[in-house]
Amino acid sequence: MLRVAEHAERTDTGRQRRANEDAFLARAPLFAVADGMGGAQAGEVASRTAVETLAAGLPAGPGGVEERLAEVVRTANLRIHELSVADDERAGMGTTLTVAHVGPHELTIAHVGDSRAYRRRDGVLERLTTDHSLVEELVRQGRLSPEEAEEHPQRSIITRALGPEAHVVPDAHTLAGRDGDVLLLCSDGLTSMLPEARINELLGAAPDLRQAARDLVDAANAAGGRDNITVVLLRLEDLEGAGGDAPDEATRVGAAALRVEDVQRAMAQAPPPEPAPEPEAPAAARAPLPPRSADPPPRRRRRIPAGAIVALVVTLMVLASLFIASRAVYFVGVGDDGFVTLYRGVPWELPGNVDLYEEVYASGVSTAQLTPRQRITVTEHELRSREDADDLVRQLELGRLTQ
């Protein structure tokens, strides 16, 4: 059985201040960091709403911890979004969120945005979350190196957050806990100032969690402190001495995890199944079939009017022309996940849900980061050449489109 010793530390630097509230929730078994965005009051409202939603804990009902934790995050997102669309002064507000649930033997994390979760085990610091940011997406696509991403001018642009859209997909996964594990939850105010090697060094040198949190905040401020800094530290302690060396087991959202030994034990105790008796065929099936007539009645042929044939041929010719034309043009739009996407074809849909376009490339730019004019440019679906469409997406990714 694991319990948690925790310490949390935060500071508002006042420099390049977005006036966000970096909120953390130190209430077992949920711990979280929320970094608000969208102006002084808006960012505070967004992060506070996320924390208040988490304070209610996991919802009751079926489903594993991952599924229920993800549902809490989605609920927080919807509440923030509803507040943003109801008040023009809060339009576009949002917050990042990284939340951890500590169970008896495992740790479950849900994450949206660029706040992060780390685990320090045996002197090694391991990042447990992936940033939902423009530069992280470009790194995954091989268009930027990790070194280039650290200095990229658009590194602060996030592609996923709570609030800007009505629906959000949080990342969620579960890890086995071990005695002595240290979990770090932090806002980007820490990681944008200190490299991971320095963070690991400070964690290893501090005599306790309280001092480690203070050292991390002080070091980030000394490095420039350009943003608000939130640090939450947890240490897992084994109360029973059981399960301390269990390997990590990753699970999918909503999937129930069973230990292999439990399944094997249940199979060994269960009696072998008895063979099922052969089902007796019903009497109707056993009765002989009546003889078929040697001369079936002739079928009447239906005649298709000549006008219908002509109409069909014309329709097929039009569809063929549209298909050929759709192979040569492109347009920029918004995908189902809210990201700017390059399509090949024309933005039309035929009866029967037949699309005359196909997705070519999904960028890392969320419509939540676009200006009103940029959104019009993306959603008007102007037909373009491949080169022109590629250039538009590239300008949006690099933040160079000023219109």
ABEGO torsion letter per residue (X at the ends): XBBBBBBBBBBBAGBGBAGBBBBBBBBOABBBBBBBBGEAAAAAAAAAAAAAAAAAEBBBEBEBAAAAAAAAAAAAAAAAAAAAAABAAABGBBBBBBBBBBBAABBBBBBBEABBBBBBBGGBBBBABBBBBAAAAAAAAGABBAAAAAABAAAABBABBBGABABBBBBBBBBBBBBGBBBBBBBAAAAAABBAAAAAAAAAABABAAAAAAAAAAAAAAAGGABBBBBBBBBBBBAAGBGAABBBBBBBBGBBBBBAAAAAAAAAABBBBBBBBBBBBBAAAABBBBBBBABBBBBBBBBBBAAAAAAAAAAAAAAAAAAAAAAABBBBBBBAAGBBBBBBEBBBBBBGGBBABBBABBBABBAAABBAAAAAAAAAGBBBBAAAAAAAAAAAAAGABAX
